[in-house]
């Protein structure tokens, strides 16, 4: 019996010695080391610093070892400063991308190639509003956006016994009735160059034309869309009927909104981003999507808040994870509430009544695409602005020749 007790004591003593030695050498009873990672995050949303700080703070709490340093850069100099930093190898890990500068950011070759499948993992409840193949490359994450719409003056509509148009023909008829009653039916703003600012107005029409010869419409590539899709002819016909006069239009979108609030126009084009501004100016307005619901096959969702990740080093994986965090249901609703925007993913219920109405309208479409101009280079965008200005100025006398020249210049 004493021999057994002695053996047990020796065993326990030996075990204690082994454990002590292991502990000293640091390979037992020690947690796996936390990988430290610091991300830099640039954005230009002055007045929304606390919003981004909360997202970054919440992410850091949920991901031990991660720290996020945020830098606010004024919108006016944002693209210039980002490109300068990129050329010097000092690109932020995660950054906002001004929609109008998307092509410049991509051309810098500093953006990590993302895929929607990476950003929304398999099995996740989130699904993008935009129709985009999961494995197709994308260089920008859309986080919040708006819907191109037509705003109308409710009082003027009621006085002329008009109803919300369901087709392009209905829209043209409404304009004709308003013109007969001495109202200015419709107006667009003018750019600094004096051209019609027609991108938002044209986007939905071009995306919804029927394909020629029964072929499937090409929605992704604007050059193919123009070549095979009758949306061009719808746009041309509508422009001829509207007979817009630059003399009654104003430079700048803000001035257009102000004139509309003063009852100078019965209708104007804009996006749901303008709802908050108009609510502060006028209570007598409504909006509808053009073309009307029965005519529309596809929805157009305009990305107003886009983000990217830098193509560099060990932080790329964490940067992608942080971008994915923008797409959680909680953060998508937060983006919507903070900026008065439509979420980028399906299946949500924004708090704001009108934003929710617009979101549900576009969510109900089988196909939802970016406006054609958002994925263009600056040169292509300038060319299209010139072509659209000629269309709405009534200067197109040879539709087929005009279209052929347009497509040729886009392909060159």
N, C-alpha and C positions, 0 to 999 in steps of 0.2 A: 504493500500500500504506500509506504514512504517513497518507494522507487517511482511509482506513478505520479505522486504529488511533485516530486523533484523534477521529473521529466516535463510536467506541465508548466512548472515555474520557469524552467530553462527555455521552453518554447515561447512563453509570453514575453520573457525578457528579450529574447532574440527578435521577436516581432516588433517590440517597442523600439529596439535599436535600429531596425530596418526602416521603420516609419519615420523616426527622427532624422535618419540620414537622407531619406527621400525628400523630407520637408526642407532640409537645408539646401538640397540641390535643386529645389524649386520645380519638381516634376510630379508632385502629387498634392491633392487637396488644394490646388490652385486653379482658378477660373481661367478659361482661355482668354488671352489678352484681347482687349477691345481694340479694333483697328481705328485709329484716329484719322479723321478726314475733315478737311476744311474746304467748303465750297464758297466761291465768290458768286454773287448774284447781282446783276445789273438790271435796273428798270427805269422807266421815265415817267411814271405816274405820280406826278406831284399832287399832294393832297391825299394820297392813298398809302402813305408810308406804313401806317399802323396795320393796314390790311395785310401787306406782304410780310411785315414783321411777325404777325400772328401765325401765318402759314409756315414761315421758316422756324419759328419757335416750336410749334406743334410737331413739325417733322423731326426736329432735333430731339425732342422728348421721346419720340417713338423709335428713334434710331440712335442708340447709344454710341458715343464717340464722334458723332457728326456735329460740326459747327458750320453755320452759314453766315457769311459776312455780306451785308447788303449795301449796295451803292446806288444812290439816286442821281441820275444824270439828266439835266434839263432836256426836254423833248427837242428843242430847237437845235441842240448840238449833239444829240445822242448818236445818230448814225455816224457823224464825222469822228467823234471820240472813239466809238467802238471800232471803226475801221482802222484808226490810227493805232489803237491798242493791239488789234489783230496783226497789223503789219510788224509790230515790235515784239510779237510773241507773248503778249500779256492779255490774251483774251480771257474774259470771265468764264467760269465753268458753266454757268446757266445765265441766260439773259433774255430780256424781252426783245422782240423784233418788230419794229414799226412796219405795218402791212405794206406801206408804199415803198419800203426799203428792202423788201424780201429778196428781190433779185440781186441787189448789191451784197447782201449778207451771204447768199449762196455762192456768188461769184468769187468771194474772198477765199473760198476753199477751206475755211476754218470751222465749218459746221459739221457736227457728227451726223452721219446718215442714220435716221431713225426709221423704224417701221411701226405702223399702228399696232401690229401684233405684239411688239415689244412693250409698247406703252400701256396697252390693255391686255394683260396676261390671259391666257386661255382659262376659261371657267369663271372669269370675272363677270359681274352683272353689268358693268359699263359697256356701252357700245356707241361708237361715234355717230353723230348725226349725219356727217358727210359720208357719202358712198365712196369708200376707198378700200381697195384690197389690202388685207392685213399685212402681206409681205412686201408691198410696194414701198419703195424708198420715199421718205418725206424728210425735209430738213427743218420743218417748223411744226410745233405742236399748237393747234388752235385750242384756246381755252375758253373764249367767250366771243360772241358775235352778234350780228343784227340781221334783220330781214329787210330787203329793199321793198318799199311800199309807196302808195300814193296817199297823200293826206288831202282830205276834202273838208270844206267849210259846211258844217251841218245846217246852218241857217240858210245859206244860199241854196243848198240842195233841197231843203224843205220848201222854200219859196218857189222853186221851179219844179216841184213835185218829181224830183229825180230819185232813183234808187241806185244802190251800189251795183256797178256793172259786173256781169258774170263772164263776159267775153270782150275781146278787143272791139268788136262792132258796137257793143253796148257803150263802151268807153267813148268811142268816137261820136256816137249819137248824143251822149250827155254833153260833150264838148260843143256840138253844133247847137243844141238847145240853149246852152249858157251863152254862146256867142250872140244868138238872136235876142237874148234878154239884156244885152249890153254889159255882160260880165266878161272879165278876162278869164277864160276857161281854165288855162293851164300855163304854168311857167317852170322854167329850170333856172338855176343860177348859172353865171358865166365864170369861167376861170380867169386868172390874171392875164392870160393871153387873149381874152375876149372870146373864147370858144364856149359852146354849150357844154356844161358839165353833165354829160349824158350816160356815164358809165353805169350808175346804179339803176337808172331807168331802163337801159338797154339789156342789162344782165338777164332778167327774168324772161324777156321776150325771146332773146337768142337761145336761151336754154330750153324753151318750150315749143319751138317750131317742130312740125312733123317731118320725119325723114323723107327724102325723095325716093321714088320708085320702090316704096315698101321696105327700104333698107333700115336697119337699126340706126337710131340717132347716135352720133358721136358726141358725147357730152364732155369728155375729159380734155380733148385737144381742140382748142378754139379754131385752129386752121382747118381741121377736118369738119368741125361743126359748121363753119361758114360754107364749106364746099358741098356738104351733103344735106344741109338742113334748111328748111324753109323759114326758120326764124328770121333770117336776113330779109326775106321778102315781107314778112309781117312787120318788121321794124321799118322798112322803107315805106310801106303803105301807110302805116300809122303816122310817120313823120309828115308825109304829104298831106294827110287829113288835118293834122294839128296846125300846120302853117305857123310855126312859132316865129315870133318877132323879137329880135334881140333888143329892140328899143324899149320893150316893156319888162325886160329881165334885168336883174341886178348882179353885180359881181359879188361873189362870195356866198356860201351857203347860209351863213348866219343872217345876212341881209335878206335872203329869200324867205327865211322863217319869219323874220320880223314883218316883212311886207304881207305875208300870208296872214299873220295874226291881226293885221290891220285891215283885213278883208279886201286886199287889192287883187287877190287871185282866188278863184274858186277851188283850184287844185294845184298841188305842187308835188314833185318827187322828192323822196328822202329815204331814210331808213328808220327802223324802230329806235335807233339811238337818239333820234330827234324828239321822241315822245315827251321826255322829261322837260326839255327846253320849251316845247309848245305848251305844255301844261302850265308853265310859269307865265306864259304870255296870253294864252287864250283858252277858254273852256269849250268853245264851239267848234270842235273839229273831231273828225273820225279818220279812219284809215282803212285801206283795203290792199290786197296783194294784186298786182297786175301781171298777167291776165287774171280774170276772175277764177274762182275755185273750179268751176265745171270745165274750164278750158285748160287748166294747168295740169301738166303731167309731172313736172319736176319742181322742186323747191330750190331756191338760191339762198345760201347762208353765207353772209359776209363776215370773215374773221377780222375782228377788231383788236383782239389781244392774242398775240402769238409769241411763242417762246422757243428757244433752241438751246443746244448743248455744244460745248466746244470739243473739237476733235483733238484730244490731247491726254496723255498721261494716265495715271491710275484712278483719277477721279471721274472718268467717263461713266462707269457703271453707276456710281452714286448719283451723278448728275441726271442720268436717265431715270433713276428711282425717284428723284425729287420732282422731275417733270411729271411722272406718272401720278404723283401725289396731288397734282393740280386737278386730276380727273376723278378723284373720289367724289361720291355723291355730295358729301358735306361741303367740299371745297367748290364744286361746280355751282351749288346753290349760293355759296358765299360770293363767288364771282358775279353771278347774276344780280344779287342784291346790291353789291358794292357799286357796280358800274351800270346797272339798268340794262343788262345784256341778256341775250339768249344763251343758255348753256351749250356746250359742245357735244354733250352725250345725251343719249335718249333716256326716256323713262323717268324724268323728274317732274316736279311741280313747283315752278317758281312762285314766290309770294306775290309779286306784283301782278295785278289782274291783266293788264294789257300785254305785258311781257309774256305771261303765261298763255294768253290767247294766241299771240304770234308764234310762240314756241310750239304749241299744239298744232297750229296750222301747218307749219313746215315739217313737224315730226310726222304728220299724217301722210306725207308724200312718199311714194315708193323710191324716188330718186331725189337726192339732195346734193347739190354741187356748189363749189366755190364760184363766185362771179368770174367770168372769163378773164378779166383784167388783173386779178390778184396774183396770178402765177406768171405774169408776163415780165419780160425785161423792160427797162425804162424806154428803150428804143421802140419796142413793140407797142408799149402803152402810148407813147407819143404819136405813133402812126395811127393807132386806133382812135385816139382823141381827135386827130385831124379828119379822119374818115367819118366819124360820127357827127362832127360839126358840119361837114358838107351835107350829110343826110338830113339833119334837122334844119339846115339853112335852106333846104329845097333846091340844092344845086346839082342833084344827080339826075341827069337826063338819059343816061344809058345804064340801067341797072346791072345788066350782065357784064358789060365792059368794066364798070366800076368795081364789081365784085371780083372779077378776074384779076384786075390790077391790085386790089387789096390783098388777095390771097398770095399773089406772086411776091409782093413786097414783104409779106410776113414770112415767106419761105426763104427769101434771100438772106 
